[in-house]
Amino acid sequence: MSNSTRIGREPLIRISKKDVAPWWQKAVVRVVALIAALVIDAIFIYLFTKMNPLDVFSTMFKGTFVFDYGTTFFINKLLRTLRDMATLLCIAIALAPAFKMKFWNIGAEGQVLMGGLATACVMQYFGDSLHTPALFMLMLTASIVAGAVWGFLPAFFNAKWKTNETLFTLMMNYIAIDAVACMTNIWRGDKSAMGTINQATQAGWFPNIFNQRFTLNLFIVAALMIIVFVYLRYSKQGYEISVVGESENTAKYAGINVKKVVIRTMIISGAICGICGFMTVAGKDQAISTATAGGYGFTAIIVAWMAKFNTFYMAIISFLIVFLEHGASEIANTYGGLNDYAASVITAVILFCLIGSEFFLNYSIKLRKGSKKEA
């Protein structure tokens, strides 16, 4: 076969897998992606609003870091960012084991809601009858069990009958939402809204630490971050998760019980989501609603994927995403020409470029080469 015939059959563009890039190359690619995102955002801002893009970016920065109103104001803003970051990070940590196993758990939103609902039930029905330590232990246990059950069900059906885990976990989100809506309607009775749980007695509320109820959330999530990192990286079960994620056939050949690993891992994933629901109700909102998870069950998928299931990297990415969210809110509040949707476009462009940069770290694009004419 001649070279010309061979070239004619080759595709114009070929995409091939790269070896693992060194850390400095990853850093350079992501910095370039961030610069490209800021340039695109600057063009968008100027074309549609005629505003100075630098002023808008400065306002975004003030969504988290600002000293204009004193140190106390700055600390409160930073703590609010850390509070939301802890929620997002906790869900991302929960998703990491399942995603590393290539079990696409899209049901974190529902698992968090069920954990939060279980916590609220204990607060409602046992808040006046149990001492504080016993009440907290029952709240924590109930949230873990509720989240674990919500993770177990799709895993069991997948292991037993090979059901589609993506659709199964996604549909269970809606069941969880309806369950929360049903219970809150029962509890609120004739009131327009349910309101704060145990507002008079504060039974089941996290204690005030540094003048904040959610401070304990930060310590719990930090502990989970370390525990799950060690579990995935150094434990036998973490190794089994990696092998199942690479190839189920290889795992079976190595004597690993794939069904057992799938079910066990999803129970762990759901249980951590349940803990997140516990922290949200007891430490953040002191209330339960269908919006308790705040959409972070889906945003956490981006965090887990971008961090390559490394929980320490997840902390950095979670902070970045929450920083962008608060910055977008600050922009919308400051500028009349940039509403919530325009502000969301600005943050979406940044996230899109950062996520897109992963392609260039993992794959290379090769164009078809020409050939010399045969003599």
Secondary structure per residue as TSV (DSSP state, phi and psi in degrees):
chain	resnum	aa	ss	phi	psi
A	1	M	-	360.0	131.4
A	2	S	-	-73.5	161.5
A	3	N	H	-61.6	-39.4
A	4	S	H	-64.5	-38.0
A	5	T	H	-67.3	-41.4
A	6	R	H	-62.6	-43.6
A	7	I	H	-65.9	-35.4
A	8	G	H	-63.5	-27.5
A	9	R	H	-89.9	-15.3
A	10	E	S	-75.2	144.2
A	11	P	-	-68.7	153.9
A	12	L	S	-66.2	-37.9
A	13	I	E	-125.7	131.7
A	14	R	E	-121.0	136.6
A	15	I	E	-111.8	124.5
A	16	S	E	-126.0	152.0
A	17	K	E	-73.6	137.0
A	18	K	-	-93.1	160.7
A	19	D	-	-71.9	167.8
A	20	V	-	-62.4	125.3
A	21	A	-	-75.5	145.7
A	22	P	-	-66.8	160.2
A	23	W	H	-60.5	-36.7
A	24	W	H	-68.0	-34.6
A	25	Q	H	-69.0	-39.0
A	26	K	H	-61.2	-43.1
A	27	A	H	-63.0	-43.4
A	28	V	H	-63.4	-46.5
A	29	V	H	-61.0	-41.3
A	30	R	H	-72.3	-34.3
A	31	V	H	-65.9	-42.8
A	32	V	H	-61.4	-41.1
A	33	A	H	-63.3	-40.0
A	34	L	H	-66.2	-42.1
A	35	I	H	-62.8	-43.2
A	36	A	H	-61.3	-40.0
A	37	A	H	-64.3	-41.8
A	38	L	H	-65.6	-36.9
A	39	V	H	-65.1	-46.1
A	40	I	H	-61.5	-43.6
A	41	D	H	-63.1	-39.5
A	42	A	H	-62.4	-41.4
A	43	I	H	-64.5	-43.9
A	44	F	H	-60.5	-47.0
A	45	I	H	-61.9	-46.2
A	46	Y	H	-69.4	-42.3
A	47	L	H	-65.1	-37.6
A	48	F	H	-97.4	-19.3
A	49	T	H	-127.9	-15.6
A	50	K	-	62.2	17.8
A	51	M	-	-83.5	162.9
A	52	N	-	-77.7	115.5
A	53	P	H	-57.6	-34.1
A	54	L	H	-64.3	-35.7
A	55	D	H	-65.9	-38.9
A	56	V	H	-66.9	-43.6
A	57	F	H	-63.8	-36.8
A	58	S	H	-64.2	-39.6
A	59	T	H	-65.2	-38.7
A	60	M	H	-60.1	-41.2
A	61	F	H	-63.3	-35.4
A	62	K	H	-71.6	-12.3
A	63	G	T	-61.6	-23.2
A	64	T	T	-122.8	-39.9
A	65	F	-	-116.7	109.7
A	66	V	-	-155.8	132.5
A	67	F	-	-108.9	5.9
A	68	D	T	-60.0	-30.2
A	69	Y	T	-110.6	20.8
A	70	G	-	101.5	167.0
A	71	T	H	-64.9	-39.1
A	72	T	H	-61.5	-43.0
A	73	F	H	-63.2	-41.7
A	74	F	H	-63.1	-45.3
A	75	I	H	-63.8	-40.6
A	76	N	H	-63.3	-41.2
A	77	K	H	-65.4	-43.0
A	78	L	H	-65.4	-40.8
A	79	L	H	-65.4	-36.2
A	80	R	H	-63.2	-39.4
A	81	T	H	-64.7	-44.3
A	82	L	H	-64.3	-35.0
A	83	R	H	-61.0	-50.8
A	84	D	H	-68.9	-35.0
A	85	M	H	-61.7	-41.2
A	86	A	H	-61.8	-40.6
A	87	T	H	-63.4	-48.6
A	88	L	H	-63.7	-43.3
A	89	L	H	-64.1	-40.5
A	90	C	H	-60.9	-42.3
A	91	I	H	-68.7	-39.3
A	92	A	H	-62.4	-40.8
A	93	I	H	-60.6	-40.6
A	94	A	H	-63.7	-37.3
A	95	L	H	-76.0	-24.8
A	96	A	H	-55.0	-50.5
A	97	P	H	-60.4	-43.3
A	98	A	H	-66.3	-44.4
A	99	F	H	-68.1	-35.6
A	100	K	H	-64.2	-28.2
A	101	M	T	-83.1	-1.8
A	102	K	T	61.5	34.7
A	103	F	-	-103.5	110.5
A	104	W	-	-83.4	87.1
A	105	N	-	-80.2	99.1
A	106	I	-	-97.6	10.3
A	107	G	-	-103.2	18.8
A	108	A	H	-60.1	-35.6
A	109	E	H	-58.1	-46.7
A	110	G	H	-70.1	-36.3
A	111	Q	H	-66.4	-38.1
A	112	V	H	-65.3	-44.0
A	113	L	H	-61.9	-41.1
A	114	M	H	-68.1	-37.4
A	115	G	H	-64.0	-42.0
A	116	G	H	-66.1	-39.2
A	117	L	H	-65.3	-42.0
A	118	A	H	-61.6	-41.3
A	119	T	H	-62.5	-45.6
A	120	A	H	-62.7	-38.3
A	121	C	H	-61.8	-44.4
A	122	V	H	-64.1	-41.9
A	123	M	H	-62.7	-40.4
A	124	Q	H	-68.8	-45.9
A	125	Y	H	-96.8	-17.8
A	126	F	H	-124.0	2.8
A	127	G	T	-61.2	-32.2
A	128	D	T	-94.5	-7.5
A	129	S	T	-113.6	-15.3
A	130	L	S	-111.1	147.7
A	131	H	-	-69.5	158.0
A	132	T	H	-54.2	-49.5
A	133	P	H	-60.0	-45.0
A	134	A	H	-65.3	-38.2
A	135	L	H	-63.2	-45.4
A	136	F	H	-65.6	-39.3
A	137	M	H	-63.8	-40.8
A	138	L	H	-68.1	-39.5
A	139	M	H	-61.7	-46.4
A	140	L	H	-64.1	-45.4
A	141	T	H	-62.7	-44.3
A	142	A	H	-62.7	-41.1
A	143	S	H	-67.2	-39.9
A	144	I	H	-65.1	-44.9
A	145	V	H	-63.5	-44.0
A	146	A	H	-63.0	-46.8
A	147	G	H	-65.0	-39.3
A	148	A	H	-65.0	-40.7
A	149	V	H	-63.2	-40.6
A	150	W	H	-68.8	-24.2
A	151	G	H	-85.5	-32.4
A	152	F	H	-65.4	-43.0
A	153	L	H	-57.6	-53.2
A	154	P	H	-65.3	-32.0
A	155	A	H	-67.4	-41.5
A	156	F	H	-63.7	-46.5
A	157	F	H	-65.5	-35.7
A	158	N	H	-68.9	-43.4
A	159	A	H	-68.6	-34.4
A	160	K	H	-85.5	-44.5
A	161	W	H	-125.9	10.5
A	162	K	-	57.9	38.3
A	163	T	-	-67.9	159.5
A	164	N	-	-76.6	113.2
A	165	E	H	-68.3	-29.9
A	166	T	H	-63.7	-50.4
A	167	L	H	-67.9	-40.4
A	168	F	H	-61.8	-50.5
A	169	T	H	-68.1	-34.2
A	170	L	H	-65.4	-44.5
A	171	M	H	-65.4	-32.2
A	172	M	H	-69.3	-20.5
A	173	N	H	-59.5	-42.5
A	174	Y	H	-69.8	-34.8
A	175	I	H	-63.9	-42.6
A	176	A	H	-63.0	-42.6
A	177	I	H	-60.3	-44.5
A	178	D	H	-67.2	-36.1
A	179	A	H	-63.9	-43.2
A	180	V	H	-65.0	-43.7
A	181	A	H	-61.8	-40.5
A	182	C	H	-63.2	-48.1
A	183	M	H	-67.9	-40.3
A	184	T	H	-66.8	-33.2
A	185	N	H	-66.5	-37.1
A	186	I	H	-66.7	-44.1
A	187	W	H	-69.8	-36.9
A	188	R	H	-76.5	-23.1
A	189	G	T	61.7	-121.6
A	190	D	T	-88.1	-4.0
A	191	K	S	-72.9	157.1
A	192	S	S	-73.8	-26.0
A	193	A	S	-147.0	157.6
A	194	M	-	-71.0	-41.8
A	195	G	-	81.1	-164.9
A	196	T	-	-79.4	139.5
A	197	I	T	-80.7	132.8
A	198	N	T	51.8	46.1
A	199	Q	T	-62.9	-34.0
A	200	A	T	-74.4	-43.0
A	201	T	T	-96.3	-20.6
A	202	Q	-	57.8	27.7
A	203	A	T	-69.1	128.3
A	204	G	T	87.8	0.3
A	205	W	-	-82.4	143.7
A	206	F	-	-65.3	148.8
A	207	P	-	-69.9	156.2
A	208	N	-	-74.5	119.6
A	209	I	B	-126.0	121.7
A	210	F	T	56.7	38.0
A	211	N	T	66.0	21.7
A	212	Q	B	-135.4	138.3
A	213	R	T	-73.2	-30.2
A	214	F	T	-88.8	3.6
A	215	T	H	-59.2	-37.1
A	216	L	H	-63.2	-30.3
A	217	N	H	-56.9	-41.0
A	218	L	H	-63.3	-40.7
A	219	F	H	-69.6	-39.2
A	220	I	H	-64.4	-45.6
A	221	V	H	-66.8	-38.2
A	222	A	H	-60.8	-41.4
A	223	A	H	-65.3	-43.7
A	224	L	H	-62.3	-37.8
A	225	M	H	-59.7	-44.2
A	226	I	H	-70.8	-44.7
A	227	I	H	-60.8	-47.6
A	228	V	H	-69.3	-35.8
A	229	F	H	-59.6	-48.6
A	230	V	H	-64.5	-41.1
A	231	Y	H	-60.0	-47.2
A	232	L	H	-73.9	-33.7
A	233	R	H	-87.7	-35.3
A	234	Y	H	-122.8	-10.3
A	235	S	S	-90.0	160.8
A	236	K	H	-63.9	-41.2
A	237	Q	H	-65.6	-36.7
A	238	G	H	-63.0	-37.8
A	239	Y	H	-64.3	-42.2
A	240	E	H	-62.4	-38.7
A	241	I	H	-59.8	-44.0
A	242	S	H	-63.2	-42.7
A	243	V	H	-66.6	-43.9
A	244	V	H	-62.4	-38.4
A	245	G	H	-66.1	-34.4
A	246	E	H	-73.7	-46.5
A	247	S	-	-165.9	121.6
A	248	E	H	-65.8	-36.2
A	249	N	H	-64.6	-41.6
A	250	T	H	-63.2	-41.0
A	251	A	H	-61.8	-43.0
A	252	K	H	-65.6	-39.1
A	253	Y	H	-63.9	-33.7
A	254	A	T	-81.3	1.0
A	255	G	T	86.9	16.4
A	256	I	-	-87.1	132.7
A	257	N	-	-80.2	97.4
A	258	V	H	-62.2	-43.5
A	259	K	H	-60.5	-41.9
A	260	K	H	-64.4	-41.3
A	261	V	H	-65.0	-43.0
A	262	V	H	-60.6	-49.4
A	263	I	H	-65.4	-46.0
A	264	R	H	-61.3	-42.9
A	265	T	H	-67.2	-39.0
A	266	M	H	-71.8	-29.8
A	267	I	H	-64.0	-42.6
A	268	I	H	-63.7	-45.0
A	269	S	H	-60.1	-47.9
A	270	G	H	-65.7	-36.7
A	271	A	H	-64.0	-41.1
A	272	I	H	-67.3	-38.1
A	273	C	H	-61.6	-38.8
A	274	G	H	-61.5	-39.3
A	275	I	H	-61.9	-38.2
A	276	C	H	-62.0	-41.1
A	277	G	H	-62.4	-39.9
A	278	F	H	-60.0	-47.6
A	279	M	H	-66.4	-37.0
A	280	T	I	-66.3	-43.4
A	281	V	I	-75.1	-46.2
A	282	A	I	-83.3	-30.0
A	283	G	I	-110.7	-16.8
A	284	K	I	-115.2	-56.8
A	285	D	I	-101.6	-29.1
A	286	Q	S	53.8	33.4
A	287	A	S	-158.3	166.8
A	288	I	-	-133.2	138.1
A	289	S	-	-156.2	173.8
A	290	T	T	-67.4	-14.3
A	291	A	T	-100.4	13.0
A	292	T	T	-58.8	-40.0
A	293	A	T	-73.5	-20.1
A	294	G	T	64.3	20.3
A	295	G	T	78.7	-2.1
A	296	Y	H	-68.2	-18.5
A	297	G	H	-61.3	-29.0
A	298	F	H	-91.8	-39.1
A	299	T	H	-62.2	-33.9
A	300	A	H	-63.1	-23.3
A	301	I	H	-62.5	-42.1
A	302	I	H	-62.2	-43.1
A	303	V	H	-61.6	-50.0
A	304	A	H	-63.0	-40.9
A	305	W	H	-69.3	-45.4
A	306	M	H	-65.3	-31.8
A	307	A	T	-84.4	-2.0
A	308	K	T	56.1	34.8
A	309	F	T	68.1	16.6
A	310	N	-	-89.9	115.3
A	311	T	H	-66.1	-27.6
A	312	F	H	-71.9	-38.6
A	313	Y	H	-65.6	-32.9
A	314	M	H	-60.4	-35.4
A	315	A	H	-61.8	-42.0
A	316	I	H	-66.3	-46.3
A	317	I	H	-68.4	-37.7
A	318	S	H	-61.1	-43.4
A	319	F	H	-62.4	-41.6
A	320	L	H	-61.5	-45.5
A	321	I	H	-66.6	-42.8
A	322	V	H	-66.7	-38.6
A	323	F	H	-57.8	-44.0
A	324	L	H	-66.2	-40.0
A	325	E	H	-62.6	-46.5
A	326	H	H	-67.7	-34.8
A	327	G	H	-64.8	-40.5
A	328	A	H	-63.3	-40.6
A	329	S	H	-63.3	-40.5
A	330	E	H	-64.3	-39.1
A	331	I	H	-62.6	-47.2
A	332	A	H	-62.8	-33.6
A	333	N	H	-77.2	-26.1
A	334	T	H	-89.9	-39.4
A	335	Y	-	-112.6	127.0
A	336	G	T	-70.8	-27.3
A	337	G	T	-79.3	-9.8
A	338	L	S	-121.7	100.1
A	339	N	-	-81.4	-173.6
A	340	D	H	-58.8	-36.5
A	341	Y	H	-71.5	-42.3
A	342	A	H	-63.7	-40.3
A	343	A	H	-63.8	-36.8
A	344	S	H	-67.9	-34.5
A	345	V	H	-60.8	-41.5
A	346	I	H	-60.7	-46.6
A	347	T	H	-70.7	-34.8
A	348	A	H	-64.5	-38.5
A	349	V	H	-62.2	-41.8
A	350	I	H	-63.2	-46.7
A	351	L	H	-64.7	-40.4
A	352	F	H	-60.8	-44.0
A	353	C	H	-67.9	-38.7
A	354	L	H	-67.0	-42.2
A	355	I	H	-67.7	-41.6
A	356	G	H	-62.5	-29.3
A	357	S	H	-64.5	-23.7
A	358	E	H	-62.5	-30.8
A	359	F	H	-60.6	-44.3
A	360	F	H	-74.1	-16.5
A	361	L	H	-82.3	-28.5
A	362	N	H	-101.9	-20.1
A	363	Y	E	-135.6	153.6
A	364	S	E	-120.1	146.6
A	365	I	E	-105.9	125.8
A	366	K	E	-121.1	130.4
A	367	L	E	-89.5	151.0
A	368	R	-	-65.3	131.6
A	369	K	-	-89.2	145.9
A	370	G	-	-78.0	174.3
A	371	S	-	-132.9	155.2
A	372	K	-	-73.6	145.8
A	373	K	-	-67.0	135.2
A	374	E	-	-68.4	142.9
A	375	A	-	-71.1	360.0
